[in-house]
């Protein structure tokens, strides 16, 4: 049985790789009791239909897959969105069946929150009550968080701590022992005849780094890790890559000058931007990645990062993950790329158009598809967005850009630098890491949708939309509109006033220094505004969003789809504020005191035709 080592600020499992094997850290058991895991069972990865009457754990189509209850066996087999299911029988798992996640430990992390989907996929007369519980260590009684009882109908039931389930309290915080979390049938099923087929999907643990509160005024912050968000063994040919830098506590005054690169071979890159100037986890974005060799991001001893008390970081960090960079144009057999560096290159004339700028993006080949049904929103928003983006707001799954009831507070200051008559000409233009493109083009950039993609904007006001996979989207210049749509996407703002829509599934949205609109839409999303005056949009039917840097003085919460301040309540949970609708948690504002929240920070958002 394997275990999961926690990193970052969340653990997520969507079970879409069940066709190969169980995910790392997961195991299935029979004969489980309130104090025993039971008997470990091998997993058969072959897909099975919801109505298959054989007993056993199974790889099934998820109820999130857009199939209906009456979907055929072949339709279910063809779906890529999977769930981990079971059908009990009199001789299998009734009682005692259990889905188990094992964590190596929780050292360095606190404030744990759990969210998962319980799915009823084949409704029969006989019913089972499933218990969600956990324990610390490998022996002793499990502690109950709550139960999932037969809803008597096909579909999904969302289970979340502090809502449908109890809170972990402080039990899981900073534990050096293993932690086990289960969904288990501890009692016999009731009624007669056949049993249901049930499954679990979209299992998410959210948490935060443990802050060192001892002698805060004098203790210096430190770097805990610099990590790649992907497979650390994977070779990359991408021109833009990301590092996650995790600190021991919340830090401030972070910018690109606080980082340096260590390279081998001919590998080169530019440190382009950071996800925000404050926080406990900062993403550093590198662009212009080229050459053949390795890259490592470091924090040198010249960094000027400080904590909330103003104490500066004093220790360099030079032990992070490396990227192996491979130049796809390198001729490894002949070594031509290393010979005669001063000679005239043999490039064909067609490539001259790219020589104007290292950062210039080629014209997208997807303009002819700009009227695609998949790219059009259901409702055209009444917004002040530049016309170039209104006409191409491009996804059925993405939210249209909102119109707020309150005039944005940032307008009065947005042109302050340009309006000052005494400004010297040198300061009219913000310094950039690379020369700007000689042509400013407003682009519609659409993903292909056949595999995970990385989409990068240009210097104009761009509309960029991905489709069905776990995609990455980078804004560049201008004021941009980004749509993640399906999949667990990552969207990054740059210098402009950008609008980011996550779409379905669990997304990461990172704002830049401008005024950013961030809407996670559906799924358990993580939103970071960065600098500027930001608008975080919530919707009543959304899952549970984490807002990592809400500033009560300048940021606002946008309430969409009929949601009003009167619908919300909020309480203090540790260092964070939790927002609820009818007792169901919909958002966590990290490191925010609930006492400073009020309805004036909550702006109703109107979507014409929907509200």
N, C-alpha and C positions, 0 to 999 in steps of 0.2 A: 504494500500500500504506500503510495507516494503522499507527500505533503506539499502545501503551497507556502512559499516565502513571500510575505507581503512587501510591496514596494509602493511608492507614490502615495496617492490619497484614496484609492479605491481598488477593489477587486471585482471583476465582472466575468460571468460565464454565461454564454448563450447556447451552449451545447450543439453548435452547428457542425462540430467535427466528430459526432458520434459514429459516423460511417467508418471512421478509422479505429477509434477506441474511446474509452472514457477520458474526460479531461484530467490533467494532472491534479492530484489531491482528492479526487472523487472516487468513491467505492460504493458497492451495493451489498446489502446483507439480508439474510433471513434469520429468524429466531432471535431478533433483538428484543431486549427488555429495557426497563427504566434505568438499569445500571450496566448493561452489557451491549456491545456492538453486535454480537451474534456471530453468525457464520458467513464468512466472506464468499461471495458468488462471482464467478466469471461472467463477463458481459458479452452477449451476442450482438455484434454491431449491425447485423442485417436489418434493413428497415421493415417494420411491420405496421399493419393498418390498425386503426382505432378499434374496429369491431372484431379483430382476430380474437377468438375465444381461448387460445392457448394461454396458460399461465406463464408468467415470467416478467423480468425487466425487459424494456424494449426501446429501440430507436424509432420514434414516431414523428410525424409532421406536427409542427407547432400550431396552435390555434391562432398565432400571430401571422400565419403564412397566407392570409387572404383566402383560404379555403373555407367552404361552408361545412356544416355538419354532415351534409350528404355527399361529400367528395368521394370519388371512386378510389379504389386501391392504387391504381396507376397514378392518379393525380397526387395522392399522398406521397407515393414513393419518389416522385419527381421534384418535390419541394426541397429547397436547400435550407429553409428555416426549420430546425429540428428541436425536439424537446426530449427529456429523459423521462420515460413513462414506465408504467407497470399495470399488469392485470393480475390480481390475486385469484387463487382458486382455493378449494378446500384443503389441498395438499401443498400449496405454495403461498407463503407470506401472509397468511390470515390466521392469527396475527403474526407480527415480527418482521415484516418487510421494512427496509430502511434505506434511504439515500443519505450518504454521509460525506461531508467536506471536512478534511483535516488540514489545519494550519500548523506549520512548524512551531510558531510562537507569535506573539504580538508585540515583541520588544520594540520600543520606539514609537508606538502608536496608541491612540486613545479615541474616545468619543465614537464608538462603533455603532453603526446603524445598518439594519438588514432590510432588504427588499427582495421579494421573489414573486413569481406568478405560479399559482396552483391552477392547473387546467383540467377541466372535466371534458373528456374527449369521447366517451361512449357511455351514455346514461342507461343504467340497468336498475333493476328493482332493489338489489342488495347494496348496502351503503357501508362505507368505512370512515371512521373519524381519524384524521391524520394529525399527529402532534409535531410541532416545531420546537426543538429543544437544543441544549448545548451543555458542554462541560469543559472544565479546565483540567488538563492532565488526561491520563489514559485509564483511570479507574474512578469508581465512585458514581453517585447518582447524577443523572442529567437534570438540568433545570429547565422548566417549561417556559416558553415564550408565548405560546398560544396554540390554537387548533384550526384545522381546515375541515369543515364538515360538508357532506354531500349537498351541493346547491340544487340538486334535482333538475339541472338543465345544463346544456352544452355551453362551454365558454370559459372565460378566464376570471379568476378571483385574485386581486392584488393583495399581498400580505406584506405589511411594513411595520417595523418597530415603531413604538409610540403612537400607533394608529390601530390596526387590526391585531398587532402583536405587542407584548410588553417590551419595555426597554431593557437593554443589557445592563443599565446602570453603569457602574465603574468596573464590573466584573472582568471584562476582557482587556482593560487598559494595561499596556506595558507588561504583559505576562511572558515569562521566560519558558513556561511549559507549553506543550501542545494544546491546541484548542480544537474541539470537534463540534460541528453543527449538523443536526439531523432533521430530516422529515421522516417520521416513523409511524407505523401502525402498531400501537401498543395494546389495542383491545380488539376482540372479535368483531367482524362485520355483523350488521343487523339485517333483518328481513330474510327473504329467501330467493332462490333462483340465481341467475348470473350476477357477477360482480362488475362494477364500473371499470373502465380504463381511465386512469388519471396520470398526470405528468407534471413535472416542474420545469420552469424555463426562466431565463433572464434573472439569474441569481446575482445580487449585487451587495457587496459590503462597502460602505463608505466609512472613512476614518480620517484622523488628522495626526500629524506628528506630535509627539510629546514635547511640550515646552519645558525648558529648564527654568524653574521659577526660583531656584536658590540664588540669592544675592543678585537679583536681576540687574540692578543698577551698575554692578561692577563686572559681571560676567560678560565676556565677549561672545558674540554669535560665532558659529562655525558651520562649515559645509559638511553635511553628512554624506552626501553622495552626488555624483554627476553621472546620470544614466541615460542610455538610449531607450526610447519608448518601444523599440522593436526587438527583434532577435539579435542579441549581441554577437552572434557568430556569422550573421548574414553579410555578404558583400553587397555594397550599394553602388549603383551608377546614377543615383539621383543627383540633380543639381542643387537641391535644397534639402537640408537635413535638420533634425531637431535634437537638442539635449534637454533633459530635465535636471535642474539643479535644486537639491533639497537641503534646506537649512535647519539648524537646531531650533530656531524660533523665527517669529516674524521679523523680516528685515526691511529696510527702506533704502532709498537713494541708489537703486540698482540700475545700471545702464551698461551699454556694450563695452565701455572702457574698463569695466571690472573683470573682463575675461580675456584670455589669450589662448592661442592654439599651439599645440606641439604636433609636428608632422614628421613623417618619414617618407622617403622616396620623393616623388614629384607631386605629391598631394598638396593642394592648396584650397583655400576657402576664405570667404569674408564673414565676419561676425556681423550679421545684418540687423538684428533687432532682438529685444527681450519682450516677454509677454506682459510685463508690468514692472513698475518701479518698486513695488512692495509685495510682500507675501512670504509664505513659508516654502512654496514650490514655484520656481521661476523657470519658464521655458526659454531657451536661447536658440535662435534660428540662424543657421548658417546658409548662405547662398553662394553662388559661383563656385560650387564644389567641382574640382577638376583634378586630373592627374591620376597617378597610380601610386598607392602607398596607404598610410594610415593617418587618421586625424584624431586628436584628443583635445577636448575642451578643458581648460584649467582656470582656476581662480588664483591669480598671482598675489604676492604679498603687497603689491601696490594697490589692490582693490580698496575702494572707499565706502564699502557697504557698512551700514550701521543698524543696530536694533532699535526698538521703540524708545529705549532710554538714551539713545545717542551714542552707545558704546560701539566702537568700530570692530569689525572683523580683524583679527590679528594673525591668523594662520592661513598660509597658502594651502590649496588643495590641488594636487597633481597626480591623482590616482583614479580617475574616472574611466568609464567605458571608452573604447576606441571604435571608430568606424574604419572598416577596410574599404578603401576607395579603389575602384577599378575603372580605368578609362576605356569605354567601349570601342574607341577608335584606335587603340594601341595595337600595333602589329607585334605580338609577342614572339613570333618565330624569327622575324628578320631584324627586329629592333629598329625599324626605320624611324620610329618616333623619337629616338634618342640621337640620331645621326645628323651631322651637319646643321647645328642649330641656327647658323646664320644664313643658310641657303634659302632660296625662294621656295615656298611651299608649292606642292603640286595640286593644290585645291582646285576643283572645277569652278568655272566662273559663277555657277549658280549660287555658291555659298558666299559671294561677296556681299549679299544683302544683309548678312548677319554681322558684318564687321563694324557697323556703326556704333554698337554699344554692347558691352558684355552682358548687360542686364536686359536688353530688348528681347521681348518675347515674339516668336513668329506669329504671323496672322493666323488665327484659328481656322481649321478647315471645316468647322461645323456650322459656319454662318448660314449655309443653305438649309439647315434644320431649325432655324430660329423660330419657326412657327409650329414646332412639334407639339402634339397634344400633351406630351409629358412635361414640356417646358412651361406651359401656361398655368398660372394660378387659377383657382376657382373664382376669385373675386379680385378685381383690380382695385388697389387701395387708393384712397384720396390722400396723397402725401405730397410733400414738397420735394421729393427726390427728382433729380435731373431727368429730363424726358428720356435720355438714352436708356435708363434702367427701368422706367415704368413700363415701356412697351415690351420688355423681355423678362419680366419677373416670372421665373420659369420652372415651376414645379407644382404638380397636383398635391404633393406631400408637403410643400413648403408653405409657410404662412405668408400672406401678402403683407407688405410693409404698412405699419399702423399709422393712424392719425390720432394724436392725443388731444384731450380736452383742454390741456393747459399749454400755453405758448412756451416753447423750450426756453429754459433759463439761460442757455448759453449764447443766444443770438447777440445779446448786447455786447458780448466780449469777443465774439468770433473774429471781428475785423480790427481789434484794437491795435495790433502790431502794425497793420498797414495804414491805419488812420493817423498815427502819430507823425506830425510834420517834421520832427527833429531827428527821425531815425536815419542813421547813415545808410547809404545804399548797400553797404556790405551785408547788413543784417536783414535785408528784405527777403532773402532766400535762405531757407533752412539748410544746414550742411547735410550732405548725403554721402553715403559710403562709396557710391559709384556714380559715374556721370549719368545724367538722365538721357532717356531715349530722345533722338532728334525729332520724332513724331509722336504726338499725343493722340492716341486712338482709343475711342470708347468701344469696348469689345463685348460681344456676347460669347462666352466660353462655356461650352457644354461638354460634359464627360461622355465617353462612349457607352458606359454602363455594362460592359462585359467582364470587367475585372476591377479590383481596387485601383484607384488612380490618384495621382497628385496633380492638381490644377493650380496654375499660377497666373495671376492677373498681370496686366501691363501698367502703363503710366496714366491711363485715362480712367474715366468713371465706368467700371466694368460690372457686368452681371455674370456671375460664375455659378454653375450648377452641376453637381455630381448626381449619381443615380443610385444604384442598388447595392453598393458594396461599402466597405469601411474605407472611406476616401479622406484625403487631406487637401484642403484648399487654402491658398495663400493670397491675400490681397496685396497689392503693391502700391502704386500711386493712385491719386484720385479718391473719390467717395464711391465705395463699391457695395454691391449687393451679392451676398454669398448664400447659397442653398446647399445643405448637405443631403437632404432627402433620406432615403433608406440607408441602413447600415450605421455602425458606430463611427461617426465621422469626427474629424478635427478641423476646425475653421479658425483661421488666424487673420485678424485685422492688421493693418499696417499704420500709416501715418494719417490717413483721412478719417472722415466721419462715416464709418462703415455700418452696414446693417447685416447681421448674421442670423440665419435661420437654420437650426439643427435638423428639423424634420423628424422622422421616426427614429426609434431606437435610442441608444445612450451615447450622447455626443459631448464633445469638448469644444467650447467656444471661448476664444481668447481675444479680448479687445486690445487696442493699441493706445497711443497717446491722445487720439482724437475723441470725439463724442460718439460713442458706439451704442447701437441698439442690438440687444442680444435676446433671442427667443429660442429656447431649447425645444419648444413644441412638445412632442410626445417623448416618452422615455425618461430615464433617470439621468439628467444632464448636469454637466459642470460648467458654470459660467464665470469667467473672470473679465471684469470690465477694463482693467488697466487704468491709464490716466483719463482725464477728461470727465465730462458730465454724462453718465451712462444711464440707459434705460433698460431694465431687466423685465422682460415680459413673462407674465404668468397666465395660465389658462385653467379653468375649473376642472377640465377632464385630463389635465397633464398628470405625469407621475410625480416624482420627488426630485426637484432640482436643488443643486448646491451652488450658492452664489458666494464666491470665495473672498471678495473684496468690496462688499457693499459699503459705500460711504454715505451716511445719513445726511450729510451736509450738502452733497452735490449730486448724488445718484438718486434715481427714482425707480419705483416698481410700476410697470405698466400692466393694468388689469384688462384682459381681453375676453371676448366671447361672453359678454354679459356679467363678468365678475365685477363686484364692487367692494369698496373697503368694508362695508357692513357685513359682507360674507366671510371676512377673515377674522381670525383671532391669532394672537401670538404670545408665546411664553419663552422664558429663558431656559435653555438646556445646556448646562455647563458654560462654556465661553460663547455659545452661539444662540441666535434667536431662531425659533421654529414657527413657521406660519401654517395655519390649519384651515380647512374648509369642512365644516360639520364633523370635527374631530379627526379628520384625515390630514396628515402632514403632506403639504405640497411643496414646501421650500425650506431650506436652511440657509440663514445668513450667517456666515462664519465670522467669528470674532466681532460680533455686533451685539450690543446690549439691547434687550427688548424694551427697556425703559425709554430709549431715545426714538422708538418708532411711533409714528402717528399717521393718520389718514391723509395728511397733506403731502406725504411722500408717495402716495399711491394714486396713479393717474389712470382713469378709465380710458381704454383704447377702443375706438370704434372701427369695425370692419364693415364698410357699407354693404348692405344686403344680407348681413349675418346677424347683426344686433338689432 
